Structures are given as structure tokens and as C-alpha cells.
Amino acid sequence: MSLSITLTLNGVTRAIAFEDARVTLLDLLRDRLDLPGTKKGCDRGQCGACTVLVNGRRTTACLTLAATLEGAEVTTIEGLAPEGTLHPVQQAFIDNDAFQCGYCTPGQIMSAVGLIAEGRAGTDPERIREGMSGNICRCAAYHGITLAVQQATRSMVHPDTAAKTGDAA
């Protein structure tokens, strides 16, 4: 039995057919749509490496069945910023050395983008750590990640403050 869904993926409306109703969004992205930026970590929704935005909300792609996404808007790390530019969160991760091996970085960035969009990031380190707690970094780059989220929050939510403090991307 063949299934078909239509969704908006990184700003482009796509009709996608697949055979197995059990195909996850993660496997669809990586194996069928050639978008390898979303990483497969634990495959159990516990590490956050596969975090993407679905209808603007942070979602673990490994636990999301592709068949449930009819009409959804999905944003992956590849669609986060226009060609040739960096999203403020991506720039903040670079500025603050918020990665080491880089495996978790796409999921961390997507989670940070979602956290900021939800208005839950703020600049308080404890609040940021709590908001990002669904994303694990085996290299323990948490300090840099927290600094990156602070910088991105200032530049995205309070651009006037960011410019005064030198944090604008």
C-alpha cells in the first residue's frame, strides 16, 4: 500500500509518496529526501539529535511518523537560513564555540531556534539549560550552547540591546 502526503519542507511544497506507514520523519529526511543534517542519535526521542521544527514547534523526528504530517510545515537545519547566510542561532554557535564533535549541533540549533520562537529562552542561563534539556551533547559543550542561546536571543528578540552589547550577528 502506497501512502502520499503533501507538506512544506524548508519552504517548498512537496508531494511525497512512500510504501511503509511506519516511516519516521527522520528516515524520510535522511534516506529518501537527501537531507542528512538531521542526525540519528538514540532513535528513541531521548537525545534530541533529530530535532526539527514541525509547524514551528520543536519535534523529535525519530518519533514522528511521516504519515501524520499531511499539510505540515517542516523546517530542518538545511532550511533554516537562506543560501549564503547564517541564521542568528547558527552564527551564535560559531561565535561561542558551542560545539565540539558537531554531531548534536543541528538538533541543538533547531531546538534553540524553537525555544527562542516560543519566547521561553530569555537570557537566564538556568532557564536556557532547562529549555534545552531535551538535547544531549556527549562532548559537554553546554556552556558554549548556553552562551550561544543568550546571544541569539538578544540579537533576535532584543536587537537594540544586542547592538549595544556587541552581540549582533
Summary of the structure (lengths in Angstrom):
residues: 169
radius of gyration: 16.2
end to end distance: 48.4
largest distance: 58.4
contacts: 534
relative contact order: 0.15
helix: 40%
strand: 16%
